[in-house]
Amino acid sequence: MALSRKRILAARVLAVAADAIQLGMLPLFVGGATSPLNDVLDVVVGAAMIGLVGWHWAFVPTFIAELVPFVDIAPTWTVAAFIATRNAEVPEIPERAES
């Protein structure tokens, strides 16, 4: 699946932002699966990532890791986004014909 540079950038920025929120607001997210805020954030980010770059197997361990207390503070979304987009085909911009 060919992804635009904007989609790749959006996925990576979203992943970094999600991990920064989880780390910056650590007391609210430290519960792992017992934290409703963590669950909501992970579902929203997961859905957005799949919408942006499509399904990728790197998202599975991320979802699992996000359920485990204290493991969820690792930058799992960032790693998953970079893995999912590292070999993405970016369509080339056609050159304009000079007249």
LINNOR-V888049 format. One record per residue. RES is the residue in three letters. PSI is psi in degrees with one decimal (* if undefined). Layout:
<<RES | PSI> <RES | PSI>>
This chain:
<<MET | 126.9> <ALA | 130.6> <LEU | 143.0> <SER | 158.1> <ARG | -34.5> <LYS | -40.4> <ARG | -41.5> <ILE | -47.2> <LEU | -43.2> <ALA | -41.8> <ALA | -43.1> <ARG | -41.5> <VAL | -42.7> <LEU | -44.1> <ALA | -45.3> <VAL | -41.6> <ALA | -42.7> <ALA | -44.4> <ASP | -36.7> <ALA | -39.1> <ILE | -45.7> <GLN | -37.4> <LEU | -40.8> <GLY | -31.3> <MET | 44.0> <LEU | -46.1> <PRO | -29.4> <LEU | -22.3> <PHE | -1.8> <VAL | -18.0> <GLY | -8.3> <GLY | -122.0> <ALA | -19.0> <THR | -5.1> <SER | 112.3> <PRO | -35.4> <LEU | -41.1> <ASN | -43.9> <ASP | -44.4> <VAL | -46.7> <LEU | -44.6> <ASP | -39.5> <VAL | -43.4> <VAL | -46.3> <VAL | -43.3> <GLY | -45.4> <ALA | -41.2> <ALA | -40.5> <MET | -44.1> <ILE | -37.4> <GLY | -35.5> <LEU | -46.9> <VAL | -3.3> <GLY | 175.7> <TRP | 138.1> <HIS | 142.7> <TRP | -21.5> <ALA | -19.1> <PHE | -24.3> <VAL | -54.3> <PRO | -27.0> <THR | -47.1> <PHE | -41.5> <ILE | -46.1> <ALA | -33.8> <GLU | -16.0> <LEU | -16.0> <VAL | 123.5> <PRO | 142.1> <PHE | -25.4> <VAL | -29.6> <ASP | -7.9> <ILE | -8.9> <ALA | 152.4> <PRO | 60.8> <THR | -36.9> <TRP | -38.6> <THR | -45.9> <VAL | -45.0> <ALA | -41.4> <ALA | -42.6> <PHE | -36.1> <ILE | -44.2> <ALA | -25.4> <THR | -0.2> <ARG | -34.5> <ASN | 21.5> <ALA | 137.8> <GLU | 126.1> <VAL | 120.9> <PRO | 140.3> <GLU | 146.7> <ILE | 123.5> <PRO | 142.4> <GLU | 144.6> <ARG | 138.6> <ALA | 130.1> <GLU | 133.7> <SER | *>>
